[in-house]
Amino acid sequence: MGPIGPGSLLLIALVALLIFGPKKLPQLGKAAGNTLREFKNATKGLADDDDDDNKKKKEKE
């Protein structure tokens, strides 16, 4: 199983268009983008917290 090629992406886009319709796709794309942005910000916050904890541990030693 290789990566998704251009033909596969075209087929997925066509099926999505048939299922959701042309008016709903931009709304779904925007919602997906917002979800990914929130997830990225949340994971960045967790990574920052871990970095702070590691700095505190090193300062105590």
C-alpha positions in Angstrom: 0.0 0.0 0.0 1.6 3.2 -1.2 0.7 6.8 -0.6 -2.5 8.2 -2.0 -2.0 9.2 -5.6 -3.7 12.0 -7.6 -6.3 9.5 -9.0 -7.3 8.4 -5.6 -7.6 12.0 -4.4 -9.8 12.8 -7.4 -12.0 9.8 -6.6 -12.3 10.8 -3.0 -13.2 14.4 -3.9 -15.8 13.2 -6.4 -17.5 10.9 -3.8 -17.5 13.7 -1.2 -19.1 16.0 -3.7 -21.8 13.4 -4.5 -22.5 12.7 -0.8 -22.4 16.2 0.6 -23.2 18.4 -2.4 -21.4 21.6 -3.6 -22.9 23.9 -1.0 -21.9 21.8 2.0 -18.3 21.1 1.1 -16.8 24.5 2.0 -18.5 24.4 5.4 -17.0 20.9 6.0 -13.6 22.1 4.9 -13.7 25.1 7.2 -14.9 22.9 10.1 -12.0 20.5 9.4 -9.5 23.3 9.3 -10.8 24.7 12.6 -10.6 21.3 14.2 -7.0 20.8 13.1 -6.0 24.3 14.3 -7.5 23.6 17.7 -5.8 20.2 17.9 -2.4 21.8 16.9 -2.8 24.5 19.5 -3.7 22.0 22.2 -0.8 19.7 21.5 1.6 22.6 21.3 0.4 23.6 24.8 1.0 20.1 26.1 4.5 20.1 24.6 5.2 23.5 26.2 4.1 22.2 29.6 6.4 19.2 29.3 9.3 21.5 28.4 8.6 23.7 31.5 8.4 20.6 33.7 11.8 19.4 32.3 13.4 22.8 33.0 12.1 22.8 36.6 13.5 19.3 37.2 16.9 20.3 35.8 17.0 23.4 37.9 16.4 21.3 41.1 19.3 19.0 40.3 
